[in-house]
């Protein structure tokens, strides 16, 4: 059966997505109209495919004068795109003689509305955190985290992980 202007290979009209057709049982030779499948709103159909990847940023601030060697500096860890309103375990290497483990809690989702027409409301996603820890620069380092670098791994309860590092001048 042929359809004017449309076949599997060519079309008289430009394509902007994908088409699928319905199967009608018991009616041989009856053409059913193709239904439109939008490729543009794939994130609305499959949100798990479009979730942002968790990331962390790690910075080190050495001890301020008059303090110096033997005093701790400050390691600041900022994370985003983790699960909202949950605990994140941070494992920090090379800020002491053994790995330091600490917990932080991510922000919750928040709702906000515009104060001008059309008064649209939306959700501000949570899942971010910022924390600081004392860093003494006493670690011996590992193959994955050499001596003059602070390495941080963050993992939330749903299994999302991120890693980051920064040089530490001891």
C-alpha positions as CSV (number, residue, x, y, z in Angstrom):
1,X,0.0,0.0,0.0
2,X,1.4,3.5,-0.8
3,X,0.5,6.8,0.8
4,X,0.9,9.9,-1.3
5,X,3.7,12.1,-0.1
6,X,5.0,9.8,2.5
7,X,7.1,6.6,2.6
8,X,9.6,5.0,4.9
9,X,12.4,6.5,2.8
10,X,11.2,10.0,1.8
11,X,8.6,12.6,2.6
12,X,7.4,15.7,0.9
13,X,7.6,17.5,4.2
14,X,10.6,18.2,6.5
15,X,10.8,15.9,9.5
16,X,11.0,17.5,13.0
17,X,10.8,14.3,15.1
18,X,9.9,10.7,14.9
19,X,6.6,9.1,13.9
20,X,5.0,5.9,14.9
21,X,1.7,4.4,13.7
22,X,-1.0,2.5,15.5
23,X,-1.8,-1.1,14.5
24,X,-5.4,-1.9,13.8
25,X,-6.2,-5.6,14.0
26,X,-8.8,-7.1,11.6
27,X,-8.9,-4.2,9.2
28,X,-6.5,-5.0,6.3
29,X,-5.7,-2.1,4.1
30,X,-6.9,0.7,6.5
31,X,-4.3,3.4,7.0
32,X,-4.1,4.8,10.5
33,X,-2.7,8.3,10.9
34,X,0.8,8.5,12.3
35,X,1.1,9.9,15.8
36,X,3.8,12.5,16.7
37,X,6.5,11.6,19.2
38,X,8.3,14.8,20.3
39,X,12.1,14.4,20.7
40,X,12.4,17.9,22.1
41,X,10.8,17.1,25.5
42,X,12.8,13.9,26.2
43,X,13.6,15.3,29.6
44,X,9.9,15.5,30.5
45,X,9.4,11.9,29.4
46,X,12.6,10.5,30.9
47,X,13.8,12.8,33.7
48,X,16.5,10.3,34.8
49,X,18.3,10.9,31.5
50,X,18.6,14.6,32.1
51,X,19.6,14.8,35.7
52,X,22.7,17.0,36.2
53,X,25.8,15.1,37.4
54,X,26.9,15.8,41.0
55,X,30.1,17.9,41.2
56,X,32.3,19.2,44.0
57,X,34.7,22.1,44.1
58,X,37.6,21.9,46.7
59,X,39.7,24.9,47.7
60,X,42.4,25.3,50.3
61,X,43.2,28.5,52.3
62,X,46.6,28.3,54.2
63,X,46.7,29.6,57.8
64,X,46.8,33.3,58.0
65,X,49.7,35.3,59.5
66,X,51.0,35.4,62.1
67,X,50.2,31.6,62.0
68,X,52.1,29.4,59.7
69,X,53.6,25.9,59.7
70,X,52.1,23.6,62.2
71,X,48.7,25.4,62.2
72,X,45.7,24.2,60.2
73,X,44.5,25.8,57.0
74,X,40.9,25.6,55.8
75,X,39.6,23.2,53.2
76,X,36.3,24.4,51.7
77,X,34.1,21.9,49.8
78,X,31.1,23.0,47.8
79,X,28.8,20.5,46.2
80,X,25.9,20.7,43.8
81,X,23.4,18.4,42.0
82,X,23.2,15.8,44.7
83,X,19.9,14.4,46.0
84,X,18.0,17.2,47.8
85,X,17.5,17.1,51.6
86,X,19.8,14.2,52.3
87,X,23.2,13.4,54.0
88,X,26.4,13.3,52.0
89,X,29.5,11.5,53.3
90,X,32.7,13.3,52.6
91,X,36.0,11.3,52.7
92,X,39.0,13.7,52.8
93,X,42.6,12.5,52.3
94,X,45.9,14.2,53.2
95,X,44.6,16.7,55.7
96,X,45.7,14.5,58.6
97,X,47.6,11.3,59.1
98,X,44.5,9.3,58.3
99,X,41.5,9.9,56.1
100,X,38.9,12.2,57.6
101,X,35.2,11.3,57.2
102,X,32.5,13.9,57.9
103,X,28.8,14.3,57.0
104,X,27.0,17.3,55.5
105,X,23.4,17.8,54.6
106,X,22.2,19.1,51.2
107,X,19.6,21.9,50.7
108,X,16.0,21.1,50.1
109,X,13.9,22.0,47.0
110,X,12.3,25.4,47.3
111,X,9.2,26.9,45.6
112,X,9.2,30.5,44.4
113,X,6.7,32.6,42.4
114,X,7.2,35.7,40.3
115,X,5.8,38.8,41.9
116,X,4.7,40.2,38.5
117,X,2.3,38.8,35.9
118,X,2.0,36.1,34.8
119,X,2.8,35.1,38.5
120,X,4.5,31.9,37.4
121,X,5.6,29.5,40.1
122,X,8.6,27.2,39.9
123,X,10.8,25.0,41.9
124,X,14.4,25.8,42.8
125,X,16.2,22.5,43.0
126,X,18.1,21.6,46.2
127,X,21.0,19.2,46.5
128,X,23.8,21.7,47.2
129,X,26.1,22.1,50.3
130,X,29.1,24.1,51.4
131,X,31.3,23.0,54.4
132,X,34.8,23.8,55.7
133,X,37.2,21.6,57.6
134,X,40.6,22.2,59.3
135,X,43.4,20.8,57.2
136,X,46.7,20.1,58.9
137,X,48.6,18.9,55.8
138,X,49.9,15.8,57.6
139,X,48.9,13.0,55.2
140,X,51.4,10.8,53.5
141,X,49.4,10.5,50.3
142,X,48.4,7.6,48.2
143,X,48.8,6.6,44.6
144,X,45.5,8.2,43.7
145,X,46.1,11.2,46.0
146,X,49.7,12.4,46.2
147,X,51.2,14.1,49.3
148,X,50.7,17.8,48.5
149,X,47.1,17.4,47.4
150,X,43.8,17.2,49.3
151,X,41.4,14.7,47.7
152,X,37.7,14.6,48.5
153,X,35.1,12.1,47.7
154,X,31.4,12.9,48.3
155,X,28.6,10.3,48.2
156,X,24.9,10.8,49.0
157,X,22.5,8.1,50.3
158,X,21.2,7.4,46.8
159,X,24.7,6.5,45.6
160,X,25.5,9.7,43.7
161,X,29.3,10.4,43.9
162,X,31.7,13.2,43.0
163,X,35.4,13.6,43.5
164,X,37.6,16.7,43.6
165,X,41.1,17.8,44.7
166,X,43.2,20.9,45.3
167,X,46.9,21.5,46.0
168,X,47.8,22.2,49.6
169,X,51.0,24.1,50.3
170,X,52.4,22.7,53.4
